[in-house]
Amino acid sequence: MTHAQEEARHLGYNKMVIQGDPNAERFYRSAGGLLISTRKSASIPNRELPIFCIDLRESDENPLG
């Protein structure tokens, strides 16, 4: 995850939006992800997939950090 964040910063992005698996929520939160929404799974009925946002700005630029 750190490598992906570094690459995204290098390319000029200031955030990552990730559709995750419900069982990986702890992982995305530990990487700085904030749950911003959910989405119905297209392949599994009655399953909601979490959507996370990770702020890639440096902490002095980040109003949350």
Secondary structure as GFF3:
##gff-version 3
##sequence-region A 1 65
A	DSSP	alpha_helix	2	10	.	.	.	ID=ss1
A	DSSP	beta_strand	15	19	.	.	.	ID=ss2
A	DSSP	three_ten_helix	22	24	.	.	.	ID=ss3
A	DSSP	alpha_helix	25	30	.	.	.	ID=ss4
A	DSSP	beta_strand	34	40	.	.	.	ID=ss5
A	DSSP	beta_strand	48	55	.	.	.	ID=ss6
###
